[in-house]
Amino acid sequence: MVTKVNKLTKVLSEFPLFAKNFIFITDNENQVIKFEINEAQQEIENLMLENRFVVIGKARQAGISTFVLARALWRALTKPNENILIVSYKGDSAKALFEKLKQMNDAVPRDKFPHVFPNVRRDNRSELLFTNGSRISSVTAGNKDIGRGSTYTYVHLSEFAFYASQETQLLSVEQSLAKGAESQLTIETTSNGTSNHFYRLYMQALKNKSKYVPYFIPFYHKLYKKQFAHDYDEAERWYKATNGGKRLVSDDLEEDESVLHRAGATLRQLMWRRWKIQDMENEQQFMQEYPSNALESFISTGKSVFDQNKVLTRLSYSIEPLSKNEVLSEVPESVRKYIGKGLDLFELPERSKKYYFGVDTASGSGNDYSTITVFDSEGQQVMSFYHNKIAVYEFAQVIYDLGIFYNYAFLTVERNSYGLPVIERLRKERGYLNMYKMKTFDERGKKKLQIGFITSEKTKAIMISDMKEQFELGLVNIECKTTLQQMQMFVETNGRLGNKRGNSDLHHDDSVISTALAIQGMKINKWYV
């Protein structure tokens, strides 16, 4: 039989039960209610039970701050000597968060449960100290190191993407985190473009290349069904008033809406989406405020070059590459080690088909990537290669072997920088003949042909424009997810095209460039063998 003592012990040991019984919050109707965690909060709770490091990207008003504050209070009240730090972006947000925390603490029913909860020993504008030795502190990020000189059992970084010195501040916080199994660090933020450390951290987490486990809350998450219920009702009334009293049905959905519907967005949420977009400049503005996935949330300053609806739709339908077992015995021995580690084949070569390579070469030092994109003559992508630690001479061999494998493919190699030694090795050492030639004029006005594609601001604009046209008209079919993800970040800023915006470590457009080069090769319709 479950005794009252056993029941209380269980409630105190599990945060969702603790919150439901002892935490009170103010809801959207300004009513004080018991805190029952929503679906997204439960999903984050499940992650936190298994992982010490969690990074949360989110749309607006997801209730994550409330969840974090309540969980911090639970730790402080149920465990002695907890040292908890809540870090905010600005002073006013730090004050608001800490006031909410104090309200939660004041509402804990100590009178009803004497000797269960510790009392407050010290209460000031940035600290709550309890009689069990536990402490919750609040600071703003500013420009200083965070947490230096102290050891914390739990740290939460709120709106981290807006901190001034993200990388150094995160490093100092990690150093101050206790090394025990129950210590935790969580990051929660809306996105702030791609020119910051949070973007890199989150992208690495998505690729399972970080100790942080990623979680994202899309605008259509089921938690919003209750939270935005009044908005949804108003949007539905608006839709019916403008559509002859009819409700939105699946047959009425646009292509991008169908993608969202398949991902989990309800018809009510899609009516709400249309209702919101009508007062915005464009759909991209909606994506910034109410993203449907993490990549959308990073779209910010600058104008996206490629139609984002088409990119997202293609991402939803892109196929997985052939498995290693399907291709291992088929491909040249020299490239087998790259299968699944940068080399993805979507189709094996077919006899008598023509294939077109686009090649962008990097140094192999670990920053930019050496990339290959391959289309058949019908515009179907059949292969991609993506590696940042392959030496130039090795890359030339990979290009040669794969070019021969794909029926002596037509190669369009960017001539700039490291591309020139690749061209020299392919042409002079290996005698590869089927290569793009670019017409140029010398200072005397004499025409000459040079092997390779020379990229300048002018020619880059032309090849990106051609790629945009071919992609958006459905004349090429891109399967590579890395390329499509780079297309989501590819913007025009102050007349310049690209993803990097001054930091090649954070942003890459190499696969976009190799794709555009392959399309240039298809465009000139030459064949030299």
N, C-alpha and C positions, 0 to 999 in steps of 0.2 A: 504494500500500500504506500502511495506517495504521501509523505508527510508535508506539513507546511514548510518545515525547515528544508527538506529535500527540494521542494518546489522553488523556494526562494533561492537556494544554491544554484539551481539550473537557470533561473531567470538572470541571476547576477553573472553567470559564466558565459552566457550567449548574448551578444550585443543586440540582435533583432528583438529578442524577448525583453531585454533591459529597456530598450527604447520604447517599446509598446507599453510598458508598465510604469516607467519612471521619467521619461522625457516628454515635455510639453512644448508645442510650437504654435505659432500663429499661421493659420492657413490663408488661402486667397480671399476668403470671405471675412478676414480679420477676426476669426474665431479661434480661441485657444483650444487645441485638441491634443490628444495623445499622438505621439510620433510613431506611425506605422510605416516602415520603410517601403518605398515603391520598388517596382521591378528592376529598374536600373541600379538603384542603391543595393538591392539584394545581389545583383550580379557582381557589383564591385566588392561587396562583403565576401562573396565566395572567392573572388580573386585574392583578397587580402588574407584570407585564412590559409592560403597556399603559397603566397609570395610576399617577400619582404619589400620589393620595389615595384610600385605600380604607377603608371603614367596615364592620366585620364584626359582625353580630348573631348570637347563637348559642344553642343549647341547651347543656346541661351536657356536660362531658368530651369535647369535640370535638377536642382535641389542637392547638388553635391556638397556645397559648403555646409548646409544644414547637417547632412550625413556625417561629414568629417568632424564638425564641432561636437555633435552628439557622441560620436565614437571616441573622440579625445576625452570627453568628460567621463564616459564609461570606463576607460582605462584608468583615469586618475582616481575615480571613486572606488574601484574594485580591486586595485593593485597598489600596494605601498611603494613609495619612492619612485614613482613614474616621473620622468622629466620630459615634458611635451612642449614642442615649439610650433607655433602657427605663424607662418610668414606671409605677409600680404604685400601687394604691389604698392599701394599708397596709404598714407596716414588715415584718410577718411574711411577706406575700406577696412583697415586694421581695427579702427575704432568700432565700426559697425559689426564686424565679426565678433569682437570680444564682448560687446554689449549683448549680442545674441547668446553667446556662451554663458554669460553671467545670468541672463534671464532663465536659461535652461537649468543652471545650477540652483538658482533661487526657488525654482518650482519643484525641485526634487523633494518628495514627501518625507522629510526627516522626522517630523512629528509622528507620523503614522508608523514609521519603521525606526524606532530609536536603536542606537548602537549598530545600525547596519551601514550607514554612510558617514564618512568623516566630515567634520565641520570645517569651515573656512578659517584658517589662521591669519592669512593676509590677503587683502583684496585692494589692488590699486589699478590704475588704468592699463597696465601691461602685464599683470601677473595675478594668478589665483594660486595660493599656497594652502594645502589642506593639512589637517592634523595627522594624516597617515604618512606625511612626508612627500606626497605627490604634488607636482607643480605643473601649471599650464602657463606658458609665456606667449606674448604676442609681440612681434616686431615687424617693421617695414623693411623691404629689401634694400632700398637706397642703392648706394654704390660700394658699400662695405662688404667685407667677408661676413658670412652668417654662421653663427654657432661656434666660432673659434673660442677655445678656452673652456668649453662645457661639453658634457656628454649627454646625449638625448636618447630616450627610448623610442620616441615617435616624433617625426618631423613631417609637417605638411606645408607644401609650397603652393599658395593660391595665386592664380593668374600669372604663372611662371613665365609665359611667353612675352610678358611686358617688362620683365626685370632688365635693368641696365647692363648687368655683367653676369649673364646667365651661366656661362661655363665655369668661371672661377667661383661664383657663389654656390653652384651645385657641388663643386668639388669640395669646398670648405664644409658644407653641410654633411656630405657623405663621410668626411673625415671625423666629424663630431658625433656621428651615429654610433650608439653602443653596438658591440659586436655580437650580442646575444641573439638567440634564435627568434625572440619575440620582438626585437626592435624593427621598426618599419619606417619607410620614407615614401610618401605619396606626393605626386605632382598632379595638379588639376588646373586646367586653363582652357580658355578659348584660344584659337590660333591667332597669330599675328604675322601673317605672311611667311615667307621662306628664308628671309635673311637673318636667321637667328639660330641659336643652339637648340632651342626646343624642336624646331623642324628636323634637324639632324637626329636628335635623340629619338623622336617619335618614329621617323622613317627607319632607323636602325632597329627599333623595337618591333616594328611591323615585320621586319625581315628575320626576326629571331636572332639578331646580332647584338643584343643588349641584355643586361641583367634586368632591365625594366620590362614589365609585362604591360602591353598597351590595351586600352579600353576606349571605345568611342561611343558617344550617344548621338545617333542621328535625329533629325527633326521629327521623324515619324515613329520614334520609339513609343512603345505602348504606354509608357509613363505619362505622356502628354495627353492621352485620351481623357483623363480626369482633370489634369492641370489646365488644359486649354479648352475645356468643354464649352464654355461660354463663347469663346472665339469661334469654335467649330460650328456651334449653333448659328451664330450670326453669318458665318461664311455660307452655310447651307441655305439660309434664307435669301441671301444675296444671289446665290447661284440659281435658285428656283425662280426668283423674280426676273432674272435676265435670260432664262431659258424655258419660258412658257410653263412654269410650275413643275418642270421635271428635275429630278435629281440626277447627278452625274452617274453614268453607268460605264462599265469597262469598255464597251464598244466606242465610247466617246473620247477615250484617252489618246493624247498625243504620244509619239514614240517614246519621248523621255519620261512621260508619266507612266507608261506601261512598264518601263524598267523599274521605276520606283515602286509601282504596285506589286510587281513580282518580288521585290526586295522586302516588302512588308508594309508599305504605306497603304492606309485604308482610303476608300473613296472620299470619306469625310475630310481626311487630311489633305487629299489632293484638291478638293474644292477650296479648302483653307489656303493652300499654296497659291492657287489662282487668285484668290481674294487678296492675298498679301502682295503678289507680284504687280497687280494693277496700279498700285501706288508707288512702285519702284521704277527706277530707270530701265532696268533690264533683269533678266533671270540670274545673271551673275551676281547681282547685288543680293538677291535672295540666297544664293549659295553661300555668300560670305556670312550672312546673318543666321541662316538656318541650313547648315550643310547636311547632306545625306551620307557622307562618308568623310574620312579623315583627309583625303586628298583634296576634296572640294573645299574644306575649311581653310586650306592654305592659300587658295587663290586670293590674291590681294592686289597691291599696288601694281599699276601697269595693266595693259589691255591684253587679255588672252588672245593669242593669234588664231588658235584652232577652235572651232565650234565645240563648246564643252558638252553640249547635249549629245553630239555625235560621238565624242571621245568616250563619254560615260557609257553610251549604248554599246560601243565596240568593246569596251572593257568587259561588259556583262556577257557578251557573246564570244569573246576570244577563246580559242581552243587551247588546251594544254599541249605542250610539246610531246613528241614521241618519247616513249620510255627508253631508258638506257639499253634494256634488253632488245628492244626493237631495232636499234640503230648500231649497236656496238660492233657487230660483225660486218656492217655495211660501209662504215666511214673509214677514211684513211687512218692508219695506225697512229700517225703523228698527232691527231686531234682527239683521240679517244679519251685522253685524260681530262679534257675540258667538258665532256658531256655532262650536263646538269650542273656544271660549275662555270657557266658563262656561255656555253654552246648549247643552243636549243634548235632542234630540227622539227619542223612542223610537217614537212613532206620530204620524202627521199626523191632524188632526181629521176625523171622519166626520160627514156630514150627519145631523141629527136626534139625535145623541148629546149627552148632558149632560156637562160637565166641571167639575171643582172645583179651585180654586186655593187653596193655602196660602201666605201671604206673610209673611216676616220681614224687617224693614228695618233696615239699619245706616247709619252716617253716610257711608260712602264714603271714609273716611280711610285705608283699608288694613289695618285691624285685623279687626273682625268682618265677616261677609259678608252681603250682601243676597241672600236666597234665595227661590225660588219652587218649589213642588212641585205637580204637576198629576196628578190621577187622573181616569179616566172613571167613569161611574156604576156600573160593575161592579167597581171597585177596582183596575184596571190602571193603573200609572203610565205616563204618556205623555210627560212632559216634566220637566226640571229646569233651574233657573237658579241660578248660584252665582258671585258677583262681589264683590270687596271694594273696588273703586275706582270704583264708579258713584255719581254724585251722586244725592241723594234725588229731585230733580225729573226726572232722566233715568230713574231706576228707575220712577217713577210712569208715565212714558210707555211704558216697556217692558211694564209690567203691563197698561196699557190696550190696547196694540196686540195683545199675546198673548191677552188676555181676549176681545177681539173676534174674533181669529183662531180661537180655540177655542169658537166658537158662542155668544158672549156668556156666558162661563163664570161660575160663581158664585165670588166672591172672599171668602176669609176672611183679612183683614189684621189682624195684631197691632196693636192700637191704641197700645200703650205707646211712649213716646219718639219715634223718628223715624217710626213708623208713622202717627202722627196727621197730619203734613203730606201723607203719601201719600194718606190717606183724603180729606183736603180737596181735593187736586188731582183725584182720581178722581171724587169726587161733585159738588163745586161747579163745578169748571172744565170737566170733561169729561162730566158728567151720567151717570156710570156707575151704574146702578140695582141690578144683581144682586149685592148685597153682604150679608155676614153682619151681623145685628143682634143685640146682646146686651141682655138685659133687666137693668136695674139699678133701684135705689130711691134716691131722694134722701133728705135728712135728715128730711123730713116724711113719709116712707113712701110717697111717690107713685111709682108705677111709670113708667119711661120706657125707651125703646129707644135704644141708641147703636150707630152703625155701627162695626164692628170688634170684635175679640176682646181683652178686657182680661186680661192675664196677671198673675196673682198666684201666690204659693206654692200656694194652694188650687186655683186653676183650672189651673195648670201640672201639678199632680199628677193632676188628672182627665184632662187631654188626653193626657198621657203614658201613663196607665193604659189609656185607650181605644186609643191607638196600639199599645201592647203587645198588647192583646187582639186587635185587628184583624189585626196582623201574624202573631202566633203561631197564630191559628186559620186563617190562610190566606185572610182576607177581603179583604186588600189585597196586591198584588204589587209590591214595590219593585224597580226596575231600577237606580236610581242608585247607583253604587259609592261615591261620596263619602258619601251618606246611610248606607249600610250600614257603612262604615268608622267613621263617627261613632257609630253604634249599638254598635259594639264597645267604644267608649271611654265610653259613656254609663253613668254609675254613680249610685248613691245613697250619699252620704257624709254621715253625721250628719243624716239627714233631708232633705238637699238633693239635688236632681236636676240633673245636667248633666255636662259634660266639662271645664269651665274650671278649677274649683278655684283661683280667684284669679288666673289668668294667661291672659287672652283671647288673647295673642299665640301661645300654645302650643297651645291647645285650642279646638276649635270644636264647637258643637252646632246651628248655625244651620239646617242641612238637616233635622235631626231635628225642630226646632221647626216649620219650614214644613210638614213632612210631617204632624205632629200637628195643625196648624191646618187643613190640607186635609181631614183625617179628621173634624174637628169640623164643617166645612161639610157634608160628606156626611151626618153624623149627624143634623143638625136637619131635613134633608129639606125645605128651603124653596127657592122659586124666584120671583123678583120681576119677571120679564119674560115 
